Amino acid sequence: MFSKEVEVRNPEGLHARPATFFIHKANTFKSSVWVENGDRRANAKSLLGVLSLGIAKDTKITIIADGSDEETAVEELAALIATGFAE
């Protein structure tokens, strides 16, 4: 299992459009991937799950992966969040 904390910087947080990009990227990995916001955890491959976390701008989240490509999954998803989704 591998995890990393990142801060969401885009102005609207992880709303529908960037969440969709995030989920598409998460689905390219074999590992199970989750996102944690505080004490809540959601499947990073589920749009409703990610949206249910209500991730706003400047929120620190943890990306967690478990599987054969866990480190790559976490690092690439963290890099995607760092781009701000071009917003």
N, C-alpha and C positions, 0 to 999 in steps of 0.2 A: 504494500500500500504506500502511495506517495501523495503528498499534499503540499499546497502552497497558498499563502494568503496574499490576496491582491486587492487593490482599491479601484472601485468603479469610478471613472473620471468623466465619462460622457454626460452631457447636460441633463438628459432625461433618464439616466440610470439604465437598467437593463429592461427596457420596455419591449414591445412586440417585435419591432424590426431588428434591433441588435440581438435580442434573445433568439430570434430565428437564425441569424448567422452563427451564434454561439452553439445552438443545438445541432445545426448542420455539421459544424466542425466536430462536435463531440461524437456524432454518429459515425465519423470516419475511423474511430478507434475501436479496437477489439475489447479494450478494458471497460469495466463498469466505471462510470463517472458520476460524481455527485457534486452539488454546490451547497455550501452551508452559509446561512445568514443568521448569525446569532446561534440560537439553539434549534433552528429549523433546518432540515436537510431535504433536498429534492434531487430527483434523477436529472442529471444534466442533459439527458437525451429526450426529455419531455418538455414541450412548450408550456403546457399548463403547470407542470411542476415548477419550472424556473420562474414563470410569471407569478405564481402563488407566493413566492418569497418576497415580492415587493421590493426589489433591490433598487434603491435610489442613488443619485449622484453622491460621491464621497463615502459610500458604504464599503466597508471591508468585508470581503467574502473569502471563503476557503474553497478551493477546488481540490477534490479528492479523486484519485483513480486507483483501481486495483485490477491488475491483469498484466498481460505480457508486454504491453506498450504504455504502462502507467506513467512513467516519467515523461515520455514524449507527449502524451495526452495532456498532462498538467502544464507542462512548459508551453506548448503551442496554444492552449486555451488561455493561459495567463498572458501570453504575448498578444493574443487577439483582444483581450480586455484592455491591455495597455494602449492599443491603437486608438481607443475611444470610438471605434466603429465609424470613423470619418464624420463624426457629427460636430 
